[in-house]
Amino acid sequence: RDCQGECDPVFAEATAARTVYVLRNNHGRVPADIADGDIVLVLWVLAQYHTCPGSAVGAFELSTASQACARALAARGARALGGLKDVEFARMCWALGRLGDIGGPLVAAAGAEATRRAAKFRAPDLAHVVWALASLGSRPAEASRLADAAEAADLEAVSSAELVRLAGGLGIWVLGSAERLKNLWSELGWHYNDFTSEELLIAARATLRLGVREDRFVRQLLERSLCIGPFDPEGSKELLRYFEQYSQRWPCEGNGRLAMDYALAAARRGNVCEVTARLAPPPRPDERLEGLREARRVAIRVMM
């Protein structure tokens, strides 16, 4: 399967339990006779099992096992990473991104290897590699090669989640030409109805950070957000800010309504105070009060 394909939960639990058992009986180290690709497969399974509800294997044991796999791959050096198939390498990066910052040296080595093979990646694998490295705060020295690969990639068979991850990773790095990324944003526009509320935020953020003017796509984001949000206080304020910034950067009649339309939808969901307060017009001055103040100032001058 591809790097995000789900494995059977029973298989995942058995793999996690067996991995913990082997490590416990080998002083916490991965046996030297296990192939690099098999270590990656185990790490990938652990990353999926990590978020399974009701896991039989404890969180601490899972974290320890994941770190042991990452250390083993890092210790085997660049040659080990270079020998992985593209899908295996993408699985490793996806797992590291899913598990968080457990890799340390492995993340840096993965960044260097990713730029070396950038032009060879299939678009789905490229999306997961870029997103994982960017979300872990790693920007390889030659990350522009990954941006070039994204600009030239065939994106027709890429899922909505993968498209968003690719755009989001480039947005974090602020890498890529807005003009050359038109193809990516065009494909995003075909998939906007599949976006989750989290993916809406990622797409909006990337659009602004990369300076991509796509009025039609941003209105599609608005249309989707009116259905699925985000409607929580933090997510609402963040998306509202992106709509405001977009309309200020590229002002026109259609863009001017983005923030207002979203704010009204959020208000219907109960976020009036958090979201719409910033859009409320300033209070008009009280003319009667101002008149009394002016009369008082005149009286003081006369008395003086």
Helices and strands as residue ranges (DSSP letters): H 9-24, H 36-49, H 59-75, H 77-82, H 86-99, H 105-116, G 118-120, H 123-135, H 144-152, H 160-173, H 182-191, G 192-194, H 197-209, H 215-228, H 233-249, H 253-256, H 258-268, I 272-276, G 277-279, H 287-303
